[in-house]
Amino acid sequence: MNSKINNNQKPQPKTSQPKKNPGSPYTEDWINVKSITNGMIVLPNNEKVTGVKIQPKNIFILDSLQQEAVLGAMRNFYNLLKFEFWMISADRPVDISVYQSQLQIMLQNATTPAQIKIIAQDIEKANMFINNQVVDTEYYILFKEKNPDEIGKRLRLLINGLGNCGINASQTSNDDLRTILDNFLNGGVRTEFGTVVTER
């Protein structure tokens, strides 16, 4: 054998970051997330997952021409998306008192029997659940990309494209992304990494 053992070689220092352990019961040991910062989930390979949060719009209280206009604009918008994306809905606990006030204003401004009926039904549901744990469903379009310029370009495309459909959207915040992860991993319960034991 020609190999030599160097007794003077210093041992390599151990890194303080623990290795991923897919058999571990702790979420932080197997979830593929390095950090959440600047409205982006940073993956171990430095790819970023980000996107937009969409403010829902009930088109069924609009007249038929307005509904067709929104649906046509949405078709054109989706045809502009030439990259892989995910559409996600996530529940977040909310205080619905503001929503109830908005419904009352909408009811006063309603002009057709159909609009009045739909809004009145929503008010009835809100009153029924006011004393229960109520959640609001939020909608997201997310994508994965490493190039910062491409990330900015896609975010502008999503926000402007949805705006042309009459739908408001904004870039996801750190809190939005944590809410999405909590929905997938912990049944919607807010947790801190390192304290959750999951059952697999």
N, C-alpha and C positions, 0 to 999 in steps of 0.2 A: 504494500500500500504506500502511495506517495503522499497521501494527505498528512498534514502536520497539525498538531494541536497547539494553539497559541495560549499558553497559560497566563500571559499578561493582558489578554483581551478583557476589557471591562464589560461587565454585564449591561445589557441595554436597559435603560430606565423604563419602568412600567408607566403606561399612560393612566391618568386619573379617570378618563372616561370609560365607563363599563362597556363591555362588548354586548351586542344585541344577543339576547337569549330567547329563541322562539318558544322554548318550553316554559319560560317564566310566566307566573300568574300576573305579573305587573304590566300594566299597559305600556309604560315607558320603555320596557325592555323589548317590545316587539312592534310597536307602531313605527311606521317609516317616516318620521318627522324629526327634523333637526331643530327647527325653531319656528316661531310665528312672529314676523316682524314686518312693519310697513305695509300691512294689509295683504301679506303673502305668507303662505306655508312654504318654508324652505326645506327641501328634501336633502338627504345625505350627499347626493351627487350634485348639489347646488342648483338643481332645477327648482323653479318656483311654481306653486299653485296659487292662482289668484283669479279674480273675475269681478263680476258686478252683482250687487243686490238689487232686485227689481221690486218696485212698488206695485202691488197688484192693482189691476183695473177691472172692474165689473162691467163688461161690455153689454151685458144683457139688460141693463137699464137704459141703453141707448136705442135710438130708432134703427130700423133695419139698414138704412143707407150708411149710417155711422158705423154700425157693426161690420158691414162689408168693407168699408174703407180701412178699418183697423186690421181686419183679417188679411186684406190684400197687402197692406204695408208690412205685416208680419211675414208673409210669404216672401216678399222681396228681401226683407232683412235676413231671413235664414239662408237665402241663396247667396248672400254676401260672405257667409262664414265659411272660409276655406281651410279651417283648422279643426282639430278634434276638440270637442268641448263636452261638458256634462251639465245637464239641467238638474238642479237639486231643490227640493223643498224641505224646510226644517221648521219645527215648532219651537216657539219661544214664549214663555209665560209673559203676559202683558196685563196692564190695567186698561180695561175697555171703556172707562168713563169718557175719554176723549172721543172714542169711536161712536159711543152712544149720542154724544152731542152733535157729531157730524151727521149721523143718520137723521136726527131730528131736523136739522137744517135742510138736508136733502128731501125729506118728506114735505116740508113746507114749499120747496121749489119744484116738486114733482108736478107734471102737467098732464100725464095720461093715467088712466086706471091701472094699467099694467105696472107702471113705475111705482105708483102708490102702493099696490099690493106687495110687490117684491120688497120695497123698503120697509113696509109695516111688518112683514114676516121677519126681516133681519132684526128689527127693533124688538120683536117678541122673543126671538132667540137670545138676543143680548140680555134682556131682562131675566130670562130663564136661567142663564148661566152666570149671572153677576156674582152670586155667592159661592160659585164653584171655582175650581182651578181652571182658568181659561187660558188657552194658548193661541197665539197668532201664528199663522203659517207664512213663512218668508220664502221667497223664491230667488234662486241664484243661478247664474251661468258661470261656470268655472273652466279654466284651461290650465295647461302645464307648459311652461316655456323657460328657457335659461337666459336668452338674450334680453337684456333690459330694454333695448330699443324696440324689439318686437313686442315685448309685454306692453309698453306704452301705446304702441300702434293698435294692438288688439283691444285694449281698454277703451281707447277713443272710438274705435269702430263699434264696440258694443253699446257704449253710452249714447253716441250720436245716432246709431241705427235704431235703438229703442226709442229715442227721443222723437225721431221721425214718425214713429208709430203712435205717438202720444203717450208714451210710457216712460216714467221717470226711473232712472237707474243711477247708481253711484258705485265706486269701487268698494270692494269688501273691506271692512275694518278687521283689526286683530280679533275683536270681540265677536264679530260675525263668524269668523273662521273657527274660533273656539266653540261657538254654539253648534256649528255643523259637525265638528268632531265629537262633541258631547252627545249629539243626537245619534250618531252612528255607534259610538263606543259605550255610552253609559245611559242609554234610554232617556236622554234629554236632561239628566241631572248634572249640574255644574260641579266639576271636580278639579283637583289639583294633581298634576302628574307626580307620581311617586307615592301616592296614597291610595290608589285604586287597585283592588284585586278583582279581576274579571273572571267570570266562569266561562270556560270554553267547552 
